Amino acid sequence: MTLMKTIKDFLNNQIFIGIDDSDSKIGGCTTFVGYLLIKELIRQGINVVDIPRLIRLNPNVPWKTRGNGAVGITVYSEDIDRVYNVAVEILQKIEEEVASMPALVLIDQKQREFIEPIIKDAINRIIEPELVDKVIEKAKIIKYAKRRLGLVGALAAATLLLLEGDYTYELLAYRKPEFIGTKRKIDIESVRVIDRLYRKYTFNNIDGKRLLLTPHGKDPVLYGIRGEDPKKLIEAKKFIVSEEPLGWMVYITNQATDQHYVNRKISELKLGDSVRLNVFVKSSPKIRQGCVTLEVGDHEYTLTALFFNEVGLMKDIATKLEPQDEIIIMGGVRPFLDFGINVEKLIVKKLAKKIITLNPACPRCKRTLQNEGKGKFRCRFCDLKGLSLPKRTLFVSREIVPGLYLPPIRYFRHLMKPLKRYGKEKNGRNYSLNEYKMIE
């Protein structure tokens, strides 16, 4: 058998698994299902290749689950029915435990290539379920779903391999069943230790006295360490003092990459879009019920930009913007005031010159002249009258400077890139055919 035939056979026998919606209001977590599935696949001798993917989807989808994340797993197997049965058995068990309505898809390489151009916008747009139904029918995709809404995320996770552009990693530790529903026991000082020792490699661990690496619900996640290098995350885990975890696994993910902010024109926007708009301020800011609003526009259309209390300093900056300032706003298109964007990040590109006009100065005492009518001025100090002089123009310094403005880190959504990741962006990766090892 030639090397090329071996590679071709391998590629033809790859199965891309996508899972979504396996959590509910009472518990569960899609990443935990991924953990259980990979453990079982390995136990049964099915070769899990590449690193599992945690794909965060458009955060503006109205029917999203808590983190709006789906899980993708790639295996090498000639028996797709066997892989399907293993996955469905785990999903059905989780369904019973947390009353979830999960979705599962299994696709091959040809199906993946067909689906990718259609489904890639699930990161930044609302993909209608009707479109997904047509794709599944046309491509003859193997699926298991209690409701079709989860199929969007499942297809996205199965299809998007994160081979291009930026990406990060997250080590997720899971709770033992007897601990789920109780308060998480994690020593905050140990988190401060890893935040200090692994500052170059991790992010979003802690904000003051608030732990950022722990969820707050009844889901099985104990903590998640996010960072740039999976080996460093495994090292950092050893410093965390906590209740004994059930186990842990490392995911590659599009978290903290700003992948959802897509450059668009206002004319191209749809409700629910996550966008990055280069616009000009068209009106002075207004404050409505604690929210700062201003009209912004490109060369064709305008819309309302909204800065809510959660964005912190950004809201104060917004009050100091002036007409003709050039800015970039990033956020979600919502039905505010008919059509608006909930601003999550702000870049002030260029400030307009702020000019004020003053009456001319008295030629004798240099004090400001008063209007006398009919374009004439007088000085009430020197008693000069009937002066015809041009008004003075002054450039006023602005209270803000060009730059990037971000909300407090505790208000960041999963996909938003934190400040400490700027300059650390990656540009693609190599697909790994090796058996997956980063799990315990």
Backbone torsions as a table, in degrees:
resi	resn	phi	psi	omega
1	MET	NA	127.7	-179.2
2	THR	-74.6	160.7	178.5
3	LEU	-61.2	-42.1	-178.9
4	MET	-62.4	-39.5	179.2
5	LYS	-68.2	-36.9	177.5
6	THR	-62.1	-45.6	179.1
7	ILE	-64.0	-42.7	-179.9
8	LYS	-62.1	-44.1	178.4
9	ASP	-62.1	-40.2	179.1
10	PHE	-62.0	-48.1	-178.8
11	LEU	-63.1	-37.7	-179.5
12	ASN	-68.9	-22.2	-177.8
13	ASN	-104.3	13.4	172.7
14	GLN	-77.6	138.7	176.3
15	ILE	-121.3	125.8	180.0
16	PHE	-102.4	117.5	-176.6
17	ILE	-102.1	137.7	174.7
18	GLY	-129.0	134.9	-178.3
19	ILE	-132.9	138.7	175.9
20	ASP	-151.7	165.6	174.5
21	ASP	59.2	36.0	177.3
22	SER	-97.1	11.3	172.5
23	ASP	-110.5	169.5	179.2
24	SER	-150.2	-176.7	180.0
25	LYS	-67.1	-21.7	-177.5
26	ILE	-99.9	-0.5	177.0
27	GLY	148.9	-164.5	-179.2
28	GLY	85.2	164.9	179.0
29	CYS	-163.3	130.8	-178.1
30	THR	-63.7	-35.0	179.0
31	THR	-66.4	-30.7	178.3
32	PHE	-68.7	-37.5	174.8
33	VAL	-61.7	-41.4	176.3
34	GLY	-59.8	-41.5	178.0
35	TYR	-61.6	-49.7	-179.3
36	LEU	-62.6	-40.3	-178.5
37	LEU	-66.1	-44.4	180.0
38	ILE	-65.3	-39.5	176.7
39	LYS	-58.8	-43.2	-177.6
40	GLU	-72.5	-39.4	177.6
41	LEU	-60.8	-44.2	178.6
42	ILE	-64.1	-41.7	-179.8
43	ARG	-60.4	-35.8	-178.4
44	GLN	-87.8	4.6	175.9
45	GLY	81.1	14.9	176.5
46	ILE	-86.2	128.9	-172.0
47	ASN	-78.2	110.1	174.5
48	VAL	-87.5	117.6	-178.9
49	VAL	-109.6	159.6	-176.9
50	ASP	60.2	176.1	-178.1
51	ILE	-93.7	138.7	179.5
52	PRO	-63.1	150.2	-173.4
53	ARG	-110.6	133.2	170.6
54	LEU	-107.3	105.5	-175.9
55	ILE	-101.6	112.1	174.7
56	ARG	-83.1	131.2	-175.7
57	LEU	-99.0	175.7	-179.0
58	ASN	-49.3	118.0	-177.1
59	PRO	-72.0	-7.0	-177.6
60	ASN	-96.8	8.3	177.5
61	VAL	-70.5	124.4	-174.4
62	PRO	-66.2	-26.1	-177.7
63	TRP	-101.0	18.8	-176.9
64	LYS	-64.2	157.1	169.5
65	THR	-86.5	-174.4	-169.0
66	ARG	-52.8	-60.8	-177.3
67	GLY	-96.2	-5.8	-179.3
68	ASN	50.1	48.8	179.5
69	GLY	-119.8	142.0	177.1
70	ALA	-120.2	158.1	-174.4
71	VAL	-116.8	133.2	176.2
72	GLY	-118.1	135.7	-179.2
73	ILE	-133.4	138.4	177.7
74	THR	-115.2	130.8	178.7
75	VAL	-128.7	159.1	172.3
76	TYR	-109.5	116.6	-179.9
77	SER	-159.3	143.4	175.0
78	GLU	-90.9	-2.1	-176.4
79	ASP	-120.8	87.0	-176.9
80	ILE	-68.0	-30.4	179.2
81	ASP	-65.1	-38.1	178.6
82	ARG	-63.9	-45.6	178.7
83	VAL	-61.6	-42.9	179.1
84	TYR	-59.3	-46.5	-177.6
85	ASN	-64.5	-39.1	177.4
86	VAL	-61.3	-45.6	-178.1
87	ALA	-66.4	-44.3	-177.8
88	VAL	-64.8	-38.5	179.4
89	GLU	-60.3	-41.7	178.7
90	ILE	-68.8	-42.8	-179.8
91	LEU	-62.6	-41.7	-178.9
92	GLN	-65.9	-34.4	176.4
93	LYS	-65.7	-42.9	178.6
94	ILE	-66.2	-38.0	177.6
95	GLU	-54.5	-46.6	-178.0
96	GLU	-65.7	-36.2	-175.0
97	GLU	-75.3	-40.4	-172.9
98	VAL	-123.7	10.8	178.0
99	ALA	55.0	43.3	178.9
100	SER	-89.4	170.7	179.5
101	MET	-129.7	72.2	-170.0
102	PRO	-74.2	163.2	175.3
103	ALA	-130.3	141.2	-178.2
104	LEU	-137.5	136.5	171.1
105	VAL	-133.2	149.7	173.1
106	LEU	-128.6	125.7	-178.0
107	ILE	-133.9	158.5	174.7
108	ASP	-101.6	-176.7	-174.4
109	GLN	-64.4	-41.2	179.7
110	LYS	-64.0	-42.6	177.8
111	GLN	-64.4	-39.1	-179.7
112	ARG	-62.3	-43.2	-180.0
113	GLU	-65.8	-32.7	177.7
114	PHE	-71.2	-39.1	-173.6
115	ILE	-79.4	-35.4	-169.6
116	GLU	-51.9	-47.7	-179.3
117	PRO	-63.4	-24.2	-177.4
118	ILE	-84.7	-39.6	-169.4
119	ILE	-95.4	-11.6	-173.8
120	LYS	-62.1	-25.6	179.5
121	ASP	-73.3	-2.7	177.4
122	ALA	-62.4	-17.0	177.6
123	ILE	-75.0	-29.1	-172.1
124	ASN	-129.8	-4.6	-179.0
125	ARG	-135.6	166.1	172.7
126	ILE	-86.4	117.5	177.1
127	ILE	-92.2	121.5	-177.4
128	GLU	-69.5	135.9	179.7
129	PRO	-57.7	-30.0	179.4
130	GLU	-61.9	-37.8	177.9
131	LEU	-65.1	-40.9	179.7
132	VAL	-64.1	-40.1	177.4
133	ASP	-56.9	-43.7	-179.0
134	LYS	-66.0	-41.4	179.7
135	VAL	-62.9	-45.7	-178.7
136	ILE	-62.7	-41.3	-179.7
137	GLU	-67.9	-44.6	-177.1
138	LYS	-67.5	-39.9	-177.0
139	ALA	-87.4	-4.4	179.4
140	LYS	55.4	55.1	-175.0
141	ILE	-85.0	136.7	174.4
142	ILE	-75.5	128.4	-175.8
143	LYS	-144.6	161.4	170.0
144	TYR	-141.6	122.8	-176.1
145	ALA	-154.2	134.2	173.5
146	LYS	-82.8	-28.6	172.6
147	ARG	-148.6	151.5	-170.9
148	ARG	-76.6	-16.9	-177.5
149	LEU	-59.2	-36.1	-179.2
150	GLY	-71.9	-14.1	-178.6
151	LEU	-69.0	-26.8	177.3
152	VAL	-60.4	-52.6	-179.8
153	GLY	-66.3	-38.3	180.0
154	ALA	-62.8	-43.4	177.9
155	LEU	-65.1	-40.7	179.4
156	ALA	-62.1	-44.2	-178.0
157	ALA	-68.7	-35.6	178.3
158	ALA	-70.6	-30.5	-170.9
159	THR	-91.4	-42.3	-172.5
160	LEU	-85.9	113.9	-174.1
161	LEU	-96.8	-2.4	-179.4
162	LEU	56.2	42.5	178.6
163	LEU	-87.1	-19.7	-178.6
164	GLU	-120.1	153.4	175.6
165	GLY	74.7	-160.9	-172.5
166	ASP	-85.0	156.9	177.1
167	TYR	-163.4	163.6	175.5
168	THR	-136.6	-174.6	178.4
169	TYR	-128.8	156.2	171.3
170	GLU	-140.9	126.8	172.1
171	LEU	-92.9	118.0	-179.0
172	LEU	-109.0	123.8	175.1
173	ALA	-101.5	141.4	-173.8
174	TYR	-115.8	152.4	-175.5
175	ARG	-86.1	150.2	171.3
176	LYS	-70.6	149.0	-175.7
177	PRO	-53.7	-36.7	-177.3
178	GLU	-69.4	-16.1	-179.7
179	PHE	-94.0	-21.0	-174.6
180	ILE	-61.9	130.4	-177.6
181	GLY	99.0	-13.7	176.4
182	THR	-98.7	167.5	179.1
183	LYS	-64.7	134.3	179.5
184	ARG	-68.6	133.4	-179.7
185	LYS	-102.7	99.7	179.0
186	ILE	-135.9	127.9	-180.0
187	ASP	-76.1	117.4	-175.6
188	ILE	-64.2	-31.8	179.4
189	GLU	-66.5	-34.0	178.2
190	SER	-68.0	-31.6	176.1
191	VAL	-69.3	-38.7	176.6
192	ARG	-62.1	-34.5	179.2
193	VAL	-63.5	-49.2	-179.2
194	ILE	-68.7	-30.9	178.6
195	ASP	-65.6	-32.5	179.3
196	ARG	-81.5	-47.0	-175.8
197	LEU	-71.2	-31.5	-175.7
198	TYR	-117.4	34.8	-178.0
199	ARG	-58.2	-37.1	-178.0
200	LYS	-71.7	-21.8	-170.0
201	TYR	-113.1	-13.3	-177.1
202	THR	-125.6	166.6	178.1
203	PHE	-154.7	161.5	176.2
204	ASN	55.9	44.6	177.1
205	ASN	-87.9	-43.2	-172.1
206	ILE	-155.2	147.9	177.3
207	ASP	-133.4	96.2	-175.3
208	GLY	67.7	-118.0	178.5
209	LYS	-98.5	5.7	-176.3
210	ARG	-102.9	123.0	176.1
211	LEU	-75.2	129.8	178.5
212	LEU	-102.8	-13.6	-177.4
213	LEU	-91.2	4.9	177.6
214	THR	-118.0	137.9	171.4
215	PRO	-78.1	178.6	-175.9
216	HIS	-124.1	-2.4	-177.2
217	GLY	-93.0	-163.4	-178.4
218	LYS	-93.4	15.5	-179.2
219	ASP	-73.8	165.9	-174.6
220	PRO	-81.3	2.6	179.5
221	VAL	-76.0	128.4	175.3
222	LEU	-86.8	-51.2	175.1
223	TYR	-159.9	164.9	176.7
224	GLY	-137.8	121.1	177.9
225	ILE	-97.8	119.7	-177.1
226	ARG	-102.2	142.9	-179.2
227	GLY	-175.4	-168.2	-172.1
228	GLU	-98.5	-23.1	-171.8
229	ASP	-134.4	117.7	-176.4
230	PRO	-61.2	-33.6	179.6
231	LYS	-66.9	-36.6	177.5
232	LYS	-68.6	-32.8	177.8
233	LEU	-66.4	-39.4	178.2
234	ILE	-66.1	-38.2	175.2
235	GLU	-62.5	-47.1	-176.3
236	ALA	-62.4	-34.7	-178.8
237	LYS	-55.8	-33.5	-176.3
238	LYS	-65.7	-18.9	-178.5
239	PHE	-89.8	-12.2	-176.8
240	ILE	-78.8	127.4	176.5
241	VAL	-99.2	116.9	-175.0
242	SER	-155.7	177.6	169.2
243	GLU	-58.3	154.3	-177.3
244	GLU	-67.4	123.2	-179.6
245	PRO	-79.1	157.5	173.3
246	LEU	-68.9	-39.7	-179.3
247	GLY	174.7	-175.0	-178.8
248	TRP	-150.6	162.9	177.6
249	MET	-154.7	149.5	178.4
250	VAL	-103.5	131.5	174.7
251	TYR	-111.4	148.2	162.1
252	ILE	-91.4	145.1	-170.7
253	THR	-153.0	160.7	174.4
254	ASN	-93.3	10.0	176.8
255	GLN	-59.1	148.8	172.9
256	ALA	59.3	33.2	-178.7
257	THR	-118.5	-10.3	-172.4
258	ASP	62.0	22.3	-177.5
259	GLN	-60.9	-26.0	-176.0
260	HIS	-79.5	-17.4	-179.4
261	TYR	-81.7	102.2	-177.4
262	VAL	-103.6	134.9	177.4
263	ASN	-66.3	122.6	177.6
264	ARG	-142.1	163.2	169.2
265	LYS	-90.6	157.6	179.3
266	ILE	-58.8	-36.7	-178.6
267	SER	-64.7	-17.9	-177.3
268	GLU	-95.0	-4.1	-170.7
269	LEU	-75.0	147.0	172.2
270	LYS	-129.3	154.2	177.0
271	LEU	-57.9	135.5	-179.7
272	GLY	93.3	-8.7	179.0
273	ASP	-65.1	144.0	165.5
274	SER	-101.7	123.0	-167.7
275	VAL	-137.7	165.2	170.8
276	ARG	-127.8	115.5	-175.2
277	LEU	-116.3	130.5	171.5
278	ASN	-96.0	111.3	-171.4
279	VAL	-138.4	172.0	173.6
280	PHE	-115.4	143.2	175.7
281	VAL	-70.5	131.1	-176.2
282	LYS	-108.0	-14.7	-178.0
283	SER	-147.7	163.4	175.3
284	SER	-71.3	147.9	-178.6
285	PRO	-63.4	148.4	174.5
286	LYS	-125.9	151.1	178.4
287	ILE	-113.6	121.7	179.9
288	ARG	-126.9	114.2	178.6
289	GLN	49.8	43.8	177.5
290	GLY	82.9	-3.2	179.8
291	CYS	-103.9	132.2	176.9
292	VAL	-88.8	127.5	177.9
293	THR	-123.0	147.5	172.5
294	LEU	-152.7	150.1	177.8
295	GLU	-84.8	131.9	177.4
296	VAL	-128.9	158.6	-179.5
297	GLY	-161.5	162.3	170.9
298	ASP	-101.0	-150.0	-176.7
299	HIS	-84.2	-1.0	-177.6
300	GLU	-123.8	-49.3	-170.8
301	TYR	-130.5	166.5	176.4
302	THR	-126.2	160.7	171.0
303	LEU	-153.2	173.5	-178.5
304	THR	-95.3	129.4	173.2
305	ALA	-100.6	133.0	-176.5
306	LEU	-120.5	132.0	178.3
307	PHE	-117.9	109.1	-178.0
308	PHE	-89.8	170.8	-176.0
309	ASN	-57.2	-33.4	-174.8
310	GLU	-61.1	-22.5	-175.3
311	VAL	-81.7	-1.6	172.0
312	GLY	61.1	-122.6	-176.6
313	LEU	-56.5	-33.0	179.9
314	MET	-56.5	-36.3	179.5
315	LYS	-64.5	-41.3	177.8
316	ASP	-65.8	-39.8	177.9
317	ILE	-62.2	-40.6	-178.6
318	ALA	-60.7	-33.9	-179.9
319	THR	-68.8	-16.2	-177.4
320	LYS	-102.5	3.9	176.5
321	LEU	-75.7	150.6	-177.3
322	GLU	-127.3	155.0	174.5
323	PRO	-51.6	139.4	-179.2
324	GLN	82.1	-2.6	170.3
325	ASP	-64.2	138.0	177.0
326	GLU	-99.0	125.2	-175.6
327	ILE	-136.6	161.4	168.9
328	ILE	-116.8	127.3	177.5
329	ILE	-117.6	140.3	178.5
330	MET	-124.3	135.0	-179.0
331	GLY	169.7	-161.2	-176.1
332	GLY	-112.2	140.8	178.4
333	VAL	-81.6	119.3	-177.0
334	ARG	-126.0	162.2	179.1
335	PRO	-82.2	47.0	175.5
336	PHE	-83.4	132.8	176.2
337	LEU	47.0	50.0	-177.4
338	ASP	78.9	-56.1	-176.0
339	PHE	-159.1	115.9	-177.4
340	GLY	-153.2	172.4	179.1
341	ILE	-120.9	126.4	175.7
342	ASN	-79.9	104.1	-171.1
343	VAL	-75.8	127.5	179.4
344	GLU	-111.3	-25.9	176.3
345	LYS	-141.3	148.9	-178.3
346	LEU	-135.9	131.8	170.1
347	ILE	-119.2	119.6	173.5
348	VAL	-88.2	110.5	-176.2
349	LYS	-85.2	-51.0	-174.8
350	LYS	-148.5	129.7	-179.4
351	LEU	-93.4	134.1	175.1
352	ALA	-69.8	151.2	176.8
353	LYS	-73.1	129.3	179.3
354	LYS	-96.6	117.5	-173.6
355	ILE	-118.6	136.3	171.5
356	ILE	-121.6	148.1	-179.5
357	THR	-110.2	129.8	-179.3
358	LEU	-121.8	154.3	172.3
359	ASN	-60.2	153.4	179.9
360	PRO	-64.6	161.7	178.0
361	ALA	-87.5	149.5	177.5
362	CYS	-64.7	129.4	-179.5
363	PRO	-65.2	-17.4	-177.6
364	ARG	-96.2	-55.4	-174.1
365	CYS	-103.7	-6.7	176.9
366	LYS	72.0	4.6	175.1
367	ARG	-78.2	160.4	-178.5
368	THR	-69.8	131.8	179.7
369	LEU	-76.1	158.9	176.5
370	GLN	-105.2	152.2	177.5
371	ASN	-67.6	136.6	177.4
372	GLU	-111.7	-9.2	-177.4
373	GLY	98.9	151.3	178.5
374	LYS	57.3	36.5	176.6
375	GLY	75.1	10.7	-179.8
376	LYS	-103.1	157.1	179.7
377	PHE	-131.7	156.6	176.2
378	ARG	-137.5	158.5	176.9
379	CYS	-110.6	119.3	-178.5
380	ARG	-77.3	-7.5	178.0
381	PHE	-95.6	-40.4	-177.4
382	CYS	-99.1	-7.5	179.7
383	ASP	66.1	23.1	172.9
384	LEU	-78.7	139.7	-177.6
385	LYS	-134.4	161.1	174.5
386	GLY	65.8	29.6	-179.0
387	LEU	-79.7	132.8	175.7
388	SER	-110.8	97.6	-177.8
389	LEU	-132.3	149.9	177.7
390	PRO	-72.7	147.7	177.2
391	LYS	-70.1	156.2	179.9
392	ARG	-90.4	142.7	176.0
393	THR	-114.5	124.9	-179.1
394	LEU	-119.9	137.4	173.5
395	PHE	-91.3	124.6	-177.4
396	VAL	-98.9	133.2	178.4
397	SER	-68.2	143.9	-179.1
398	ARG	-86.5	153.4	-178.7
399	GLU	-83.1	-10.3	-179.4
400	ILE	-122.4	165.4	179.5
401	VAL	-126.8	155.0	175.6
402	PRO	-59.8	148.0	179.4
403	GLY	155.3	-178.3	-179.8
404	LEU	-93.5	132.3	178.7
405	TYR	-124.9	128.3	-175.0
406	LEU	-123.3	156.2	174.6
407	PRO	-76.5	170.7	174.3
408	PRO	-57.8	144.9	-173.2
409	ILE	-60.6	-28.9	-178.3
410	ARG	-68.7	-15.3	179.0
411	TYR	-99.6	5.9	179.1
412	PHE	-70.0	137.4	169.7
413	ARG	-83.0	166.6	-173.0
414	HIS	-55.4	-40.9	-173.8
415	LEU	-80.4	-15.9	-174.4
416	MET	-71.6	133.2	-179.1
417	LYS	-82.0	122.6	177.8
418	PRO	-76.0	163.7	-176.0
419	LEU	-57.0	-41.0	-174.8
420	LYS	-70.8	-8.1	175.8
421	ARG	-92.1	-12.3	178.4
422	TYR	-64.7	128.9	-176.1
423	GLY	93.1	-6.7	179.2
424	LYS	-110.3	12.0	-176.5
425	GLU	-61.0	141.5	177.8
426	LYS	-100.2	162.7	-178.5
427	ASN	-130.5	72.7	177.4
428	GLY	87.5	169.4	-178.3
429	ARG	-150.9	169.7	175.7
430	ASN	-91.4	135.7	176.4
431	TYR	-72.6	130.4	-175.3
432	SER	-98.7	124.5	176.1
433	LEU	-93.0	-0.1	-179.4
434	ASN	-77.1	154.4	178.1
435	GLU	-64.8	140.9	-176.0
436	TYR	-72.8	132.8	-174.4
437	LYS	-122.3	-15.7	-170.4
438	MET	-83.0	66.0	-178.2
439	ILE	-152.9	146.9	178.4
440	GLU	-146.7	NA	NA
